[in-house]
């Protein structure tokens, strides 16, 4: 029975079937995909860190802006803006 035989297929058997389906030249393709995936992950990580840095800088700008508004500039004469 074909359905019974297929039901007993384990993961290693399925892996060997998949490997048989993949052509020998596809190893280069796999390697390229792996390298591209690693590059993508690195870029995403860098972008996440940059986004965090932008958030910190934005908060600092807001804090400094509030600080400047709260204290008058000693170089300005009264009535000057």
C-alpha positions, 0 to 999 in steps of 0.5 A: 500500500502506497499510503502506508509506505508514505505514512512511515516516511521519517524526516531523514527519508524525506530529506534524502528524497529532497536532496535527490530532487535537487540538482548538483549545481543547486549547491551554489544556489544554496550557498548564495542564498545562505550568504544573502540571508546572512547579509539581510539579517545583518542589515536588519540588525543594523537598521534596528540599532540605527532606529533605536539611535534615532529615537534616543537622539529625538528624545535628546532634541526634545529635552534640549528644546524644552531646556532652551525654552525654559531658560532665557538666553543671557545674551539677548536683551529683554524684548528681543527674540 
